[in-house]
Amino acid sequence: MEGLELVCFQIISNVGGARSCFIEAIQHAKVGDYEKAEASISEGEKFFTEGHHAHAKLIQQEANGELEKVTLLLLHAEDQLMSAEAFKILANEFIDVYKRLDK
């Protein structure tokens, strides 16, 4: 596997890990373990950044006329990227809500 497929799988793998971390953060917050929740958010952000960098590489290739085609795999990778970003936003909101409830 090489080229576009490899980059797509790098995106999918990294943002999938990020999304899992963000869900884990919500679960930690639900039981009041905010330290672990924040650690999970931080770990997820690292995964997300790696996936985002891979995606940015594809955008640069397209801008340079090097990206030949858009595939279903690329669309899936971008969908997963956006989903992970939404989970991060929601995880942070849930953490805030659980903190407020604990007060």
VENHULIN-V52448 format. One record per helix or strand of 2 or more residues. SS is the DSSP state (H for helix, E for strand). FROM is the first residue (numbers start at 1). TO is the last residue. If there is no record, write none. Layout:
((SS	FROM	TO) (SS	FROM	TO))
//
This chain:
((H	3	30) (H	34	63) (H	72	102))
//
